[in-house]
């Protein structure tokens, strides 16, 4: 049943829908995968509720994308799910052994205030990696030459690093592993403590660099791809 890998693409009927699906199809072509386009009908939410006629128009837009995808050797299936996108999309991805979820940056948000809150929550609840793509026109997936993997030495960041290593192998791209340290200006330190901390920073950076290289090597990424650099900035 699962001879080919699967990419799940949630859509909400916004103008970015076609661009997101085309982006997913271009990735599926490279990975030898099929695409399931998911439209979620949540009748409990005023922002995501869709009238039957609106649902039919969206399905017609999605069906129009099939011929081009089939020419690329990618099968596209359109699926309608009832419920909350935060629960049904992760469940669908897990039950169908999906390898990737591709979602638009503004997916599921109000048409009056487009934002990334829904996509952000989905990336936390999904059992598989989530690729959040910007608003696209007729663009296809560009070459993946560089990958930034942010880690904090938790289990979830180890999974993220393995995903980055897998993409690196598939696309021949370079991986940069990033670990953010707490900025000095957010610490309450006396003058002597601050000076001792600054003096220790080079040694701590070197330790982190070694640790990151070991993690990268264990994940299948060449150790030379991991480097450490200390800058005064926050994670946001």
C-alpha positions as CSV (number, residue, x, y, z in Angstrom):
1,X,0.0,0.0,0.0
2,X,2.8,2.4,0.8
3,X,5.2,1.6,-2.1
4,X,5.7,5.3,-2.8
5,X,6.3,7.9,-0.1
6,X,3.6,10.4,0.6
7,X,3.5,14.2,0.9
8,X,0.5,15.8,2.6
9,X,-0.5,19.3,1.6
10,X,-3.2,21.1,3.6
11,X,-4.9,23.9,1.7
12,X,-7.5,26.5,2.6
13,X,-8.6,28.0,-0.7
14,X,-6.6,31.2,-0.4
15,X,-4.8,32.6,-3.5
16,X,-1.6,30.9,-2.4
17,X,-3.2,27.4,-2.7
18,X,-2.0,26.7,-6.3
19,X,1.5,27.8,-5.6
20,X,1.7,25.6,-2.5
21,X,0.5,22.6,-4.3
22,X,2.8,23.1,-7.3
23,X,5.7,23.5,-4.8
24,X,4.8,20.2,-3.2
25,X,4.5,18.5,-6.6
26,X,8.0,19.6,-7.6
27,X,9.4,18.1,-4.3
28,X,7.4,14.9,-4.9
29,X,8.8,14.6,-8.3
30,X,12.4,14.6,-6.9
31,X,11.5,12.2,-4.1
32,X,9.4,9.8,-6.1
33,X,6.4,10.6,-3.9
34,X,2.6,11.0,-4.3
35,X,0.7,14.0,-3.0
36,X,-2.5,14.1,-1.0
37,X,-4.1,17.6,-1.0
38,X,-6.2,18.0,2.2
39,X,-9.0,20.4,2.6
40,X,-10.3,20.6,6.2
41,X,-13.9,21.6,6.9
42,X,-14.2,22.9,10.5
43,X,-17.8,23.9,11.1
44,X,-17.0,25.0,14.6
45,X,-14.7,27.8,13.5
46,X,-15.9,30.9,11.8
47,X,-12.6,31.6,10.0
48,X,-12.2,28.1,8.5
49,X,-15.8,27.1,7.9
50,X,-16.5,26.5,4.2
51,X,-20.0,26.5,2.6
52,X,-20.7,23.5,0.2
53,X,-20.5,25.8,-2.9
54,X,-17.1,27.1,-1.7
55,X,-15.9,23.6,-1.1
56,X,-16.9,22.6,-4.7
57,X,-15.0,25.6,-6.1
58,X,-11.9,24.7,-4.2
59,X,-12.0,21.1,-5.4
60,X,-12.4,22.3,-9.0
61,X,-9.3,24.5,-8.6
62,X,-7.4,21.5,-7.2
63,X,-8.6,19.1,-10.0
64,X,-7.2,21.6,-12.5
65,X,-3.7,21.1,-11.1
66,X,-3.8,17.3,-11.7
67,X,-2.9,17.1,-15.4
68,X,0.4,19.0,-14.9
69,X,1.3,16.9,-11.9
70,X,0.6,13.7,-13.7
71,X,2.9,14.8,-16.6
72,X,5.6,15.0,-13.9
73,X,4.8,11.5,-12.8
74,X,3.1,12.6,-9.5
75,X,-0.3,11.3,-8.5
76,X,-2.4,13.9,-6.8
77,X,-5.4,12.9,-4.6
78,X,-7.9,15.4,-3.1
79,X,-9.2,14.6,0.3
80,X,-11.8,16.4,2.4
81,X,-11.6,15.9,6.2
82,X,-14.1,17.1,8.9
83,X,-12.8,18.5,12.1
84,X,-10.1,20.7,13.5
85,X,-7.0,21.1,11.3
86,X,-4.8,20.8,14.4
87,X,-6.0,17.2,15.0
88,X,-7.1,15.7,11.7
89,X,-4.0,16.7,9.6
90,X,-1.4,15.1,12.0
91,X,-3.7,12.1,12.4
92,X,-4.0,11.7,8.6
93,X,-0.3,12.1,8.1
94,X,0.4,9.4,10.7
95,X,-2.3,6.9,9.5
96,X,-1.1,7.2,5.9
97,X,2.6,7.0,6.7
98,X,3.3,10.4,5.2
99,X,7.0,11.4,5.0
100,X,6.4,15.2,4.8
101,X,3.7,17.9,5.3
102,X,4.0,20.9,3.0
103,X,1.9,23.9,4.2
104,X,1.6,27.5,3.2
105,X,3.0,30.2,5.6
106,X,-0.5,31.7,6.1
107,X,-2.5,28.5,6.0
108,X,-5.7,28.5,8.0
109,X,-5.5,32.1,9.1
110,X,-8.2,34.8,8.7
111,X,-8.4,36.4,5.2
112,X,-8.4,39.8,7.0
113,X,-5.3,39.1,8.9
114,X,-2.9,36.6,7.3
115,X,-0.4,35.1,9.8
116,X,1.6,32.0,10.5
117,X,0.0,30.9,13.8
118,X,-1.8,27.9,12.4
119,X,1.2,26.6,10.4
120,X,3.3,27.1,13.5
121,X,1.0,25.0,15.7
122,X,0.8,22.4,13.0
123,X,4.6,22.1,12.9
124,X,4.6,21.4,16.6
125,X,1.8,18.7,16.5
126,X,2.7,16.9,13.3
127,X,4.3,13.4,13.7
128,X,6.4,14.1,10.5
129,X,8.5,17.0,9.3
130,X,6.6,20.1,8.2
131,X,7.9,22.3,5.4
132,X,6.4,25.8,5.7
133,X,6.6,27.6,2.3
134,X,6.2,31.3,1.6
135,X,3.5,32.8,-0.6
136,X,4.3,31.6,-4.1
137,X,2.9,32.2,-7.6
138,X,3.7,29.7,-10.2
139,X,7.1,28.9,-8.6
140,X,8.6,25.4,-8.4
141,X,10.8,24.2,-5.6
142,X,14.3,25.9,-6.1
143,X,17.4,23.9,-5.6
144,X,18.1,23.2,-1.9
145,X,21.7,24.3,-1.7
146,X,21.9,25.2,2.0
147,X,20.0,24.0,5.1
148,X,20.0,25.6,8.5
149,X,19.3,23.2,11.4
150,X,18.6,24.9,14.7
151,X,19.2,22.6,17.7
152,X,18.9,22.7,21.5
153,X,20.1,19.1,22.2
154,X,16.5,17.9,22.8
155,X,15.0,14.7,21.3
156,X,12.9,16.9,18.8
157,X,16.0,18.7,17.7
158,X,17.8,15.4,17.1
159,X,14.9,14.4,14.8
160,X,15.2,17.7,13.0
161,X,18.9,17.2,12.5
162,X,18.3,13.7,11.0
163,X,15.7,15.3,8.7
164,X,18.3,17.9,7.6
165,X,20.9,15.2,7.0
166,X,18.4,13.2,4.9
167,X,17.6,16.3,2.8
168,X,21.3,17.0,2.5
169,X,22.0,13.6,1.0
170,X,19.1,13.9,-1.4
171,X,19.9,17.4,-2.6
172,X,23.7,17.5,-2.1
173,X,23.3,20.6,0.1
174,X,25.4,22.0,2.9
175,X,24.0,21.8,6.5
176,X,24.7,24.6,9.0
177,X,24.0,23.5,12.6
178,X,23.0,26.4,14.9
179,X,22.7,26.5,18.6
180,X,21.7,29.8,20.2
181,X,23.2,30.8,23.5
182,X,21.5,33.1,26.0
183,X,22.4,36.7,25.2
184,X,24.6,38.4,27.8
185,X,22.3,41.4,28.1
186,X,19.5,39.2,29.4
187,X,21.7,38.0,32.4
188,X,21.9,39.8,35.7
189,X,25.6,39.8,36.4
190,X,28.0,41.8,38.4
191,X,31.1,43.3,36.7
192,X,33.4,40.5,37.8
193,X,30.9,37.8,36.9
194,X,30.4,39.3,33.4
195,X,34.2,39.5,32.8
196,X,34.6,35.8,33.9
197,X,31.8,34.8,31.6
198,X,33.3,36.6,28.6
199,X,36.6,34.9,29.4
200,X,34.9,31.5,29.3
201,X,33.0,32.0,26.1
202,X,35.7,30.8,23.7
203,X,36.1,27.6,25.6
204,X,32.3,27.1,25.8
205,X,31.9,27.8,22.0
206,X,34.6,25.2,21.3
207,X,32.9,22.6,23.4
208,X,29.6,23.3,21.7
209,X,31.3,23.1,18.3
210,X,32.7,19.7,19.1
211,X,29.3,18.5,20.4
212,X,27.5,19.8,17.3
213,X,30.0,18.0,15.0
214,X,29.4,14.7,16.9
215,X,25.7,15.1,16.6
216,X,26.0,15.9,12.9
217,X,28.2,13.0,12.2
218,X,25.8,10.6,14.1
219,X,23.0,12.0,12.0
220,X,24.8,11.2,8.7
221,X,26.0,14.8,8.0
222,X,29.6,15.4,7.3
223,X,31.3,16.8,10.4
224,X,33.0,19.5,8.3
225,X,29.5,20.9,7.7
226,X,29.1,21.9,11.4
227,X,30.7,25.1,12.6
228,X,30.2,27.3,15.6
229,X,30.0,31.0,15.8
230,X,29.0,33.2,18.7
231,X,26.9,36.3,18.1
232,X,24.9,38.6,20.4
233,X,21.4,37.9,19.1
234,X,18.2,36.1,20.3
235,X,16.5,33.1,18.8
236,X,13.7,35.3,17.5
